[in-house]
Amino acid sequence: MLSLAPKILRHSLLCGLLASALSLAPAFAQNPITFEFKGVDQAVKTLSLKDLGAITPAVSLKVFEVHENAERIYRAFPARPVLDKIFGKEWEKAQEIVFTSIDGYQPSIPIAKFLAYDAYFAFAHENGAPFTMTNTLQNNEIVPLGPLYLIWDNINSKVLLESGASDMPYQIKSVEIKFVAPFPNIAPPANASAEVQRGFAHFRKYCMACHTINGEGGGKAPELNYPVSVVEYIKPEYLKRWIENPQTIRYNTTMPGLAKEIPDRGKITEELILYLKVMSITKRAPMKPSDQGELDRHPRP
């Protein structure tokens, strides 16, 4: 397990930590918002900030805030002790964790990332400022970050910095452990080329948290494949520009382009488009919520 020192500053008493945390987040103190944690059997545990503070002390963590291109210090709970307490060590054997945000953003993050790097549930700014952010990736939109914001100890990690903001959901309202790979309707055919499979991986990492394919993915942005694929109504040269620099296509759009820091950005765009082209002839009707629940309990072989 990675060390939390030296960037983390600890208070000596848990009660002092909680009092300090709540003073930094008066909105939470006045209106104790809760969040859901869902296990494989769909059992739901509803917790508040106070509950999380009883599990593990809050810390102050300095991170490079990718959304703002600047360093910030957040008050946060280390993620691993929280996951250990709620799910037991079994969560480490799962495949992914799906986060659902109030605004519909829904990233699915591999368990391997949580085992390799230190993640935290942030709930306030260290300096007591309103828990909001000016998102430079979305046309400088000012967004609230609560109830919870997933951050990473990324300042000294090239890998985390290059991954951008795709695995940093804010406005988190639920956390769900998945022991089988979620979202089967977005997978390309098994015989798809290596380029298409890489495009699928890129879509999952950079796009799926907002967009859906065949009804699966995030609910923040439009469906891209069913009943008509985006490759069927946007010319290839414009689709490439839309993925990399959406502001050059639509004024005032809040869609973020692929981060310029991402290595091989042009190749990633090309492989994304190849994946979308294959999926345009692999349309599957979106599942009803009841069907998805049944699939979670009895996954396909």
LUMMI-666336 format. One record per residue (C-alpha): residue number from 1; residue in three letters; chain; x, y, z. Coordinates in steps of 0.5 Angstrom, whole numbers, plus 500, padded with zeros to 3 digits. Layout:
! LUMMI-666336
{n NUM	res Ala	chain A	u X	v Y	w Z} .
...
END
This chain:
! LUMMI-666336
{n 1	res Met	chain A	u 500	v 500	w 500} .
{n 2	res Leu	chain A	u 503	v 507	w 498} .
{n 3	res Ser	chain A	u 505	v 512	w 504} .
{n 4	res Leu	chain A	u 500	v 518	w 505} .
{n 5	res Ala	chain A	u 506	v 522	w 507} .
{n 6	res Pro	chain A	u 509	v 527	w 506} .
{n 7	res Lys	chain A	u 504	v 531	w 503} .
{n 8	res Ile	chain A	u 499	v 529	w 508} .
{n 9	res Leu	chain A	u 498	v 533	w 514} .
{n 10	res Arg	chain A	u 494	v 530	w 520} .
{n 11	res His	chain A	u 491	v 533	w 526} .
{n 12	res Ser	chain A	u 492	v 529	w 532} .
{n 13	res Leu	chain A	u 485	v 528	w 534} .
{n 14	res Leu	chain A	u 479	v 525	w 530} .
{n 15	res Cys	chain A	u 474	v 530	w 533} .
{n 16	res Gly	chain A	u 479	v 535	w 531} .
{n 17	res Leu	chain A	u 479	v 533	w 524} .
{n 18	res Leu	chain A	u 471	v 532	w 524} .
{n 19	res Ala	chain A	u 470	v 539	w 527} .
{n 20	res Ser	chain A	u 475	v 542	w 522} .
{n 21	res Ala	chain A	u 472	v 539	w 516} .
{n 22	res Leu	chain A	u 465	v 541	w 517} .
{n 23	res Ser	chain A	u 467	v 548	w 519} .
{n 24	res Leu	chain A	u 470	v 548	w 512} .
{n 25	res Ala	chain A	u 464	v 545	w 509} .
{n 26	res Pro	chain A	u 458	v 549	w 512} .
{n 27	res Ala	chain A	u 453	v 547	w 507} .
{n 28	res Phe	chain A	u 454	v 539	w 509} .
{n 29	res Ala	chain A	u 454	v 541	w 516} .
{n 30	res Gln	chain A	u 447	v 545	w 515} .
{n 31	res Asn	chain A	u 444	v 539	w 510} .
{n 32	res Pro	chain A	u 448	v 533	w 511} .
{n 33	res Ile	chain A	u 448	v 530	w 504} .
{n 34	res Thr	chain A	u 449	v 522	w 504} .
{n 35	res Phe	chain A	u 452	v 518	w 498} .
{n 36	res Glu	chain A	u 450	v 511	w 496} .
{n 37	res Phe	chain A	u 455	v 505	w 496} .
{n 38	res Lys	chain A	u 453	v 499	w 492} .
{n 39	res Gly	chain A	u 455	v 492	w 493} .
{n 40	res Val	chain A	u 455	v 486	w 488} .
{n 41	res Asp	chain A	u 448	v 484	w 491} .
{n 42	res Gln	chain A	u 446	v 491	w 490} .
{n 43	res Ala	chain A	u 445	v 492	w 497} .
{n 44	res Val	chain A	u 446	v 499	w 499} .
{n 45	res Lys	chain A	u 449	v 503	w 504} .
{n 46	res Thr	chain A	u 448	v 510	w 505} .
{n 47	res Leu	chain A	u 453	v 514	w 509} .
{n 48	res Ser	chain A	u 454	v 521	w 510} .
{n 49	res Leu	chain A	u 461	v 525	w 511} .
{n 50	res Lys	chain A	u 460	v 524	w 519} .
{n 51	res Asp	chain A	u 460	v 517	w 517} .
{n 52	res Leu	chain A	u 466	v 517	w 513} .
{n 53	res Gly	chain A	u 470	v 521	w 518} .
{n 54	res Ala	chain A	u 468	v 515	w 523} .
{n 55	res Ile	chain A	u 471	v 510	w 518} .
{n 56	res Thr	chain A	u 478	v 514	w 517} .
{n 57	res Pro	chain A	u 481	v 521	w 519} .
{n 58	res Ala	chain A	u 480	v 526	w 514} .
{n 59	res Val	chain A	u 487	v 529	w 511} .
{n 60	res Ser	chain A	u 489	v 535	w 507} .
{n 61	res Leu	chain A	u 492	v 533	w 500} .
{n 62	res Lys	chain A	u 495	v 538	w 495} .
{n 63	res Val	chain A	u 494	v 535	w 488} .
{n 64	res Phe	chain A	u 495	v 538	w 481} .
{n 65	res Glu	chain A	u 488	v 540	w 479} .
{n 66	res Val	chain A	u 487	v 538	w 472} .
{n 67	res His	chain A	u 481	v 541	w 471} .
{n 68	res Glu	chain A	u 484	v 548	w 473} .
{n 69	res Asn	chain A	u 491	v 547	w 471} .
{n 70	res Ala	chain A	u 494	v 549	w 478} .
{n 71	res Glu	chain A	u 495	v 546	w 484} .
{n 72	res Arg	chain A	u 490	v 546	w 490} .
{n 73	res Ile	chain A	u 489	v 543	w 497} .
{n 74	res Tyr	chain A	u 483	v 539	w 498} .
{n 75	res Arg	chain A	u 480	v 536	w 505} .
{n 76	res Ala	chain A	u 479	v 529	w 503} .
{n 77	res Phe	chain A	u 478	v 522	w 506} .
{n 78	res Pro	chain A	u 483	v 516	w 503} .
{n 79	res Ala	chain A	u 479	v 512	w 499} .
{n 80	res Arg	chain A	u 482	v 505	w 501} .
{n 81	res Pro	chain A	u 480	v 505	w 508} .
{n 82	res Val	chain A	u 473	v 507	w 506} .
{n 83	res Leu	chain A	u 472	v 501	w 501} .
{n 84	res Asp	chain A	u 475	v 496	w 506} .
{n 85	res Lys	chain A	u 470	v 498	w 511} .
{n 86	res Ile	chain A	u 464	v 498	w 507} .
{n 87	res Phe	chain A	u 466	v 492	w 502} .
{n 88	res Gly	chain A	u 471	v 488	w 506} .
{n 89	res Lys	chain A	u 478	v 486	w 502} .
{n 90	res Glu	chain A	u 473	v 483	w 497} .
{n 91	res Trp	chain A	u 473	v 489	w 493} .
{n 92	res Glu	chain A	u 480	v 488	w 491} .
{n 93	res Lys	chain A	u 478	v 482	w 487} .
{n 94	res Ala	chain A	u 473	v 486	w 483} .
{n 95	res Gln	chain A	u 474	v 489	w 476} .
{n 96	res Glu	chain A	u 471	v 496	w 476} .
{n 97	res Ile	chain A	u 468	v 501	w 480} .
{n 98	res Val	chain A	u 463	v 505	w 477} .
{n 99	res Phe	chain A	u 461	v 512	w 480} .
{n 100	res Thr	chain A	u 455	v 516	w 478} .
{n 101	res Ser	chain A	u 455	v 523	w 479} .
{n 102	res Ile	chain A	u 449	v 528	w 480} .
{n 103	res Asp	chain A	u 450	v 531	w 473} .
{n 104	res Gly	chain A	u 450	v 524	w 469} .
{n 105	res Tyr	chain A	u 457	v 523	w 469} .
{n 106	res Gln	chain A	u 459	v 516	w 470} .
{n 107	res Pro	chain A	u 466	v 513	w 469} .
{n 108	res Ser	chain A	u 468	v 506	w 470} .
{n 109	res Ile	chain A	u 475	v 506	w 473} .
{n 110	res Pro	chain A	u 479	v 499	w 474} .
{n 111	res Ile	chain A	u 480	v 496	w 481} .
{n 112	res Ala	chain A	u 488	v 496	w 479} .
{n 113	res Lys	chain A	u 488	v 503	w 479} .
{n 114	res Phe	chain A	u 486	v 504	w 486} .
{n 115	res Leu	chain A	u 491	v 498	w 488} .
{n 116	res Ala	chain A	u 497	v 502	w 484} .
{n 117	res Tyr	chain A	u 495	v 509	w 486} .
{n 118	res Asp	chain A	u 492	v 513	w 492} .
{n 119	res Ala	chain A	u 485	v 516	w 491} .
{n 120	res Tyr	chain A	u 481	v 520	w 496} .
{n 121	res Phe	chain A	u 474	v 523	w 496} .
{n 122	res Ala	chain A	u 475	v 530	w 497} .
{n 123	res Phe	chain A	u 469	v 534	w 500} .
{n 124	res Ala	chain A	u 472	v 541	w 501} .
{n 125	res His	chain A	u 477	v 546	w 500} .
{n 126	res Glu	chain A	u 483	v 547	w 505} .
{n 127	res Asn	chain A	u 482	v 554	w 505} .
{n 128	res Gly	chain A	u 475	v 554	w 506} .
{n 129	res Ala	chain A	u 473	v 557	w 500} .
{n 130	res Pro	chain A	u 466	v 554	w 496} .
{n 131	res Phe	chain A	u 467	v 547	w 494} .
{n 132	res Thr	chain A	u 467	v 549	w 487} .
{n 133	res Met	chain A	u 471	v 549	w 481} .
{n 134	res Thr	chain A	u 472	v 553	w 475} .
{n 135	res Asn	chain A	u 473	v 548	w 469} .
{n 136	res Thr	chain A	u 478	v 550	w 464} .
{n 137	res Leu	chain A	u 476	v 544	w 460} .
{n 138	res Gln	chain A	u 469	v 546	w 459} .
{n 139	res Asn	chain A	u 469	v 553	w 457} .
{n 140	res Asn	chain A	u 471	v 556	w 464} .
{n 141	res Glu	chain A	u 464	v 553	w 467} .
{n 142	res Ile	chain A	u 464	v 554	w 474} .
{n 143	res Val	chain A	u 461	v 547	w 477} .
{n 144	res Pro	chain A	u 460	v 545	w 484} .
{n 145	res Leu	chain A	u 464	v 539	w 486} .
{n 146	res Gly	chain A	u 460	v 536	w 492} .
{n 147	res Pro	chain A	u 457	v 531	w 495} .
{n 148	res Leu	chain A	u 464	v 528	w 493} .
{n 149	res Tyr	chain A	u 470	v 529	w 489} .
{n 150	res Leu	chain A	u 475	v 523	w 487} .
{n 151	res Ile	chain A	u 482	v 526	w 487} .
{n 152	res Trp	chain A	u 489	v 522	w 486} .
{n 153	res Asp	chain A	u 495	v 524	w 489} .
{n 154	res Asn	chain A	u 498	v 526	w 482} .
{n 155	res Ile	chain A	u 503	v 531	w 483} .
{n 156	res Asn	chain A	u 509	v 526	w 483} .
{n 157	res Ser	chain A	u 506	v 521	w 478} .
{n 158	res Lys	chain A	u 507	v 522	w 470} .
{n 159	res Val	chain A	u 502	v 516	w 469} .
{n 160	res Leu	chain A	u 496	v 520	w 473} .
{n 161	res Leu	chain A	u 498	v 527	w 470} .
{n 162	res Glu	chain A	u 498	v 524	w 463} .
{n 163	res Ser	chain A	u 491	v 521	w 464} .
{n 164	res Gly	chain A	u 488	v 527	w 465} .
{n 165	res Ala	chain A	u 481	v 529	w 468} .
{n 166	res Ser	chain A	u 477	v 522	w 466} .
{n 167	res Asp	chain A	u 478	v 519	w 472} .
{n 168	res Met	chain A	u 476	v 525	w 477} .
{n 169	res Pro	chain A	u 469	v 525	w 477} .
{n 170	res Tyr	chain A	u 466	v 530	w 482} .
{n 171	res Gln	chain A	u 458	v 531	w 484} .
{n 172	res Ile	chain A	u 459	v 523	w 486} .
{n 173	res Lys	chain A	u 452	v 521	w 489} .
{n 174	res Ser	chain A	u 454	v 513	w 488} .
{n 175	res Val	chain A	u 459	v 508	w 488} .
{n 176	res Glu	chain A	u 458	v 501	w 486} .
{n 177	res Ile	chain A	u 463	v 495	w 485} .
{n 178	res Lys	chain A	u 463	v 491	w 479} .
{n 179	res Phe	chain A	u 465	v 484	w 479} .
{n 180	res Val	chain A	u 464	v 483	w 472} .
{n 181	res Ala	chain A	u 466	v 488	w 466} .
{n 182	res Pro	chain A	u 460	v 493	w 466} .
{n 183	res Phe	chain A	u 457	v 495	w 459} .
{n 184	res Pro	chain A	u 457	v 489	w 455} .
{n 185	res Asn	chain A	u 453	v 493	w 449} .
{n 186	res Ile	chain A	u 459	v 498	w 448} .
{n 187	res Ala	chain A	u 464	v 492	w 446} .
{n 188	res Pro	chain A	u 466	v 491	w 439} .
{n 189	res Pro	chain A	u 466	v 484	w 436} .
{n 190	res Ala	chain A	u 471	v 479	w 439} .
{n 191	res Asn	chain A	u 474	v 479	w 432} .
{n 192	res Ala	chain A	u 475	v 486	w 431} .
{n 193	res Ser	chain A	u 482	v 489	w 429} .
{n 194	res Ala	chain A	u 487	v 491	w 435} .
{n 195	res Glu	chain A	u 486	v 498	w 433} .
{n 196	res Val	chain A	u 479	v 498	w 434} .
{n 197	res Gln	chain A	u 480	v 494	w 441} .
{n 198	res Arg	chain A	u 485	v 500	w 442} .
{n 199	res Gly	chain A	u 479	v 505	w 440} .
{n 200	res Phe	chain A	u 474	v 501	w 445} .
{n 201	res Ala	chain A	u 479	v 502	w 451} .
{n 202	res His	chain A	u 480	v 510	w 449} .
{n 203	res Phe	chain A	u 473	v 510	w 449} .
{n 204	res Arg	chain A	u 472	v 507	w 455} .
{n 205	res Lys	chain A	u 477	v 512	w 458} .
{n 206	res Tyr	chain A	u 476	v 518	w 455} .
{n 207	res Cys	chain A	u 469	v 518	w 453} .
{n 208	res Met	chain A	u 464	v 513	w 456} .
{n 209	res Ala	chain A	u 463	v 517	w 462} .
{n 210	res Cys	chain A	u 459	v 522	w 459} .
{n 211	res His	chain A	u 457	v 519	w 452} .
{n 212	res Thr	chain A	u 453	v 512	w 451} .
{n 213	res Ile	chain A	u 454	v 507	w 446} .
{n 214	res Asn	chain A	u 447	v 503	w 445} .
{n 215	res Gly	chain A	u 445	v 506	w 451} .
{n 216	res Glu	chain A	u 450	v 504	w 456} .
{n 217	res Gly	chain A	u 455	v 509	w 459} .
{n 218	res Gly	chain A	u 454	v 516	w 462} .
{n 219	res Gly	chain A	u 448	v 520	w 461} .
{n 220	res Lys	chain A	u 451	v 527	w 461} .
{n 221	res Ala	chain A	u 452	v 527	w 454} .
{n 222	res Pro	chain A	u 448	v 525	w 447} .
{n 223	res Glu	chain A	u 448	v 517	w 445} .
{n 224	res Leu	chain A	u 453	v 516	w 439} .
{n 225	res Asn	chain A	u 451	v 510	w 436} .
{n 226	res Tyr	chain A	u 443	v 508	w 437} .
{n 227	res Pro	chain A	u 439	v 509	w 432} .
{n 228	res Val	chain A	u 444	v 513	w 428} .
{n 229	res Ser	chain A	u 451	v 513	w 429} .
{n 230	res Val	chain A	u 455	v 519	w 430} .
{n 231	res Val	chain A	u 460	v 517	w 424} .
{n 232	res Glu	chain A	u 454	v 517	w 419} .
{n 233	res Tyr	chain A	u 452	v 524	w 420} .
{n 234	res Ile	chain A	u 458	v 528	w 422} .
{n 235	res Lys	chain A	u 464	v 528	w 416} .
{n 236	res Pro	chain A	u 470	v 525	w 418} .
{n 237	res Glu	chain A	u 475	v 531	w 418} .
{n 238	res Tyr	chain A	u 469	v 535	w 423} .
{n 239	res Leu	chain A	u 469	v 529	w 427} .
{n 240	res Lys	chain A	u 476	v 529	w 428} .
{n 241	res Arg	chain A	u 476	v 536	w 430} .
{n 242	res Trp	chain A	u 470	v 535	w 434} .
{n 243	res Ile	chain A	u 474	v 530	w 439} .
{n 244	res Glu	chain A	u 480	v 534	w 439} .
{n 245	res Asn	chain A	u 478	v 541	w 439} .
{n 246	res Pro	chain A	u 470	v 542	w 440} .
{n 247	res Gln	chain A	u 471	v 549	w 441} .
{n 248	res Thr	chain A	u 473	v 550	w 433} .
{n 249	res Ile	chain A	u 466	v 547	w 431} .
{n 250	res Arg	chain A	u 461	v 549	w 436} .
{n 251	res Tyr	chain A	u 462	v 556	w 440} .
{n 252	res Asn	chain A	u 461	v 556	w 447} .
{n 253	res Thr	chain A	u 461	v 548	w 448} .
{n 254	res Thr	chain A	u 462	v 545	w 454} .
{n 255	res Met	chain A	u 465	v 539	w 451} .
{n 256	res Pro	chain A	u 472	v 538	w 453} .
{n 257	res Gly	chain A	u 477	v 536	w 447} .
{n 258	res Leu	chain A	u 482	v 530	w 448} .
{n 259	res Ala	chain A	u 487	v 533	w 453} .
{n 260	res Lys	chain A	u 494	v 536	w 449} .
{n 261	res Glu	chain A	u 498	v 532	w 455} .
{n 262	res Ile	chain A	u 495	v 525	w 452} .
{n 263	res Pro	chain A	u 501	v 522	w 449} .
{n 264	res Asp	chain A	u 500	v 520	w 441} .
{n 265	res Arg	chain A	u 493	v 524	w 441} .
{n 266	res Gly	chain A	u 492	v 524	w 434} .
{n 267	res Lys	chain A	u 493	v 516	w 434} .
{n 268	res Ile	chain A	u 488	v 516	w 439} .
{n 269	res Thr	chain A	u 483	v 520	w 436} .
{n 270	res Glu	chain A	u 484	v 516	w 429} .
{n 271	res Glu	chain A	u 483	v 509	w 433} .
{n 272	res Leu	chain A	u 477	v 512	w 437} .
{n 273	res Ile	chain A	u 474	v 514	w 430} .
{n 274	res Leu	chain A	u 475	v 506	w 428} .
{n 275	res Tyr	chain A	u 472	v 504	w 434} .
{n 276	res Leu	chain A	u 466	v 508	w 432} .
{n 277	res Lys	chain A	u 465	v 506	w 425} .
{n 278	res Val	chain A	u 465	v 499	w 427} .
{n 279	res Met	chain A	u 460	v 500	w 432} .
{n 280	res Ser	chain A	u 456	v 503	w 427} .
{n 281	res Ile	chain A	u 454	v 496	w 424} .
{n 282	res Thr	chain A	u 454	v 493	w 431} .
{n 283	res Lys	chain A	u 448	v 497	w 434} .
{n 284	res Arg	chain A	u 444	v 494	w 439} .
{n 285	res Ala	chain A	u 438	v 496	w 442} .
{n 286	res Pro	chain A	u 439	v 499	w 449} .
{n 287	res Met	chain A	u 437	v 495	w 455} .
{n 288	res Lys	chain A	u 431	v 497	w 460} .
{n 289	res Pro	chain A	u 434	v 498	w 467} .
{n 290	res Ser	chain A	u 430	v 492	w 469} .
{n 291	res Asp	chain A	u 434	v 488	w 464} .
{n 292	res Gln	chain A	u 441	v 491	w 467} .
{n 293	res Gly	chain A	u 439	v 489	w 474} .
{n 294	res Glu	chain A	u 438	v 482	w 472} .
{n 295	res Leu	chain A	u 444	v 482	w 468} .
{n 296	res Asp	chain A	u 448	v 484	w 474} .
{n 297	res Arg	chain A	u 445	v 479	w 478} .
{n 298	res His	chain A	u 446	v 473	w 473} .
{n 299	res Pro	chain A	u 452	v 475	w 468} .
{n 300	res Arg	chain A	u 452	v 473	w 461} .
{n 301	res Pro	chain A	u 457	v 467	w 460} .
END
